[in-house]
Amino acid sequence: MNSLKDEIKFLFSGRGMPYEKVAMMVALVCSIFFTLTLGNNAIFNGPVAVIDLDNSKYSHEIIEEIDSSPFIHVTAVLHAAVQPTSLFYEDKVLAVVYLPKELEKDRYSTSAGSIGVFYDNTNIAQTAEIMEALNAIVATENEKLSGEKTTRAEYGISLRDRLLFNPQGSAANNGEVQGFLFFFSSMFFTFATIGMIPRLRMTGQLQQTLTEGTPFDLLFRLIPYCGCFLTALTVGMVVLHYFNDMSFTGSVLLFYVTQLFYIPAVGVLSLLFGWTAANPGVAASRMILFIPGGFIFGGATGPIAEQAGWVQTLTHVFPLRWEYEFIRDIMLRGADYHGISHELGAFLVYFGILLVIFCCYFYHARKKLLQAQAVHSA
């Protein structure tokens, strides 16, 4: 009984992980928040682009039928030949429908007609409804032809599709394995850095830095951890590439440029979330506030298109959400700098905001410390 009383006293003392608060928070988040944000089990109004090279009355009718489906929303119609893969950058669309030249002519002749479609298979669960809807549209068109007493009914229209970026649905290509690599690497990097400020406070070094140094004296302490993180990611990706089947179609240099901003961004968040913790142990429990959210909403566990628009916007507060977007665009889709310019620019703004918040927090803590020292000396 004495041991039980002692442990209960420690649990609520604040010297360790506040499990009584964490347990309640996790239960509420899982039952309420995730129900609101991940409640859909299907993708409605999935964004689709159409390359209409025929530009005829019949092709316009086909586009209207596609857009009328509850599972599809036509976001763009192009009348010139473009590289379909470029339309997928930054998760703009889930599929690209290709209507070839002379589609209407084939419709009323004895030539077999076909409609092409390119699917984004970075996540194998995100295009099922679109595939079903397009197959239903083609089947309806063939039913119309079968009712026409012409030789055209013998040929019909076929749907020819291609699965891009991850045709085999490999778990190493933005699936479970790759997702876990970046998730656990980010998580343990946070464990290693989130207790830095409480540790410096306990040793008295934080007070000295606040009175004599600058915010960069704290930020530069992240460099060795960032180096270890980047090295570990490199080793993990090499293993997946050469011993599994992970593809890397984009620029390695561009990917590393994004990591030079992503990894410090996670480090800055670690310092901010751990700043007020009483000790490193308490700080470690706060990792759950900004790392798992990026894993859940970043597209590694489920299709992003299932999320509501406000969820997709709001969840960009999690740095890992940005990381998964860079992975899909650079590693899988082969995007160059121009292909991710908007995405990278937005992330740099996000990183800049984190640095500004950290500097403000630093100088606010300095002001409080100097005021406390003035009162003490008086």
Secondary structure, DSSP 8 states (H G I E B T S, - for coil): -HHHHHHHHHHTTTSS--HHHHHHHHHHIIIIIHHHHS--SS--SEEEEEEESS-SHHHHHHHHHHHHSTTEEEEEEE-S---GGGGGGGG--SEEEEE-TTHHHHHTSSS-EEEEEEEE-SSTTSSHHHHHHHHHHHHHHHHHHHTS-SGGGGT-EEEEEEEES-TT--TTTTSHHHHHHHHHHHHHHHHHHTTHHHHHHHHTHHHHHHHH--HHHHHGGGHHHHHHHHHHHHHHHHHHHHHS-----S-HHHHHHHHHHHHHHHHHHHHHHHTT-SSHHHHHGGGGGTSHHHHHHTTSSS-GGGS-HHHHHHGGGSHHHHHHHHIIIIIIS---TGGGHHHHHHHHHHHHHHHHHHHHHHHHHHHHHHHHHHHHH-
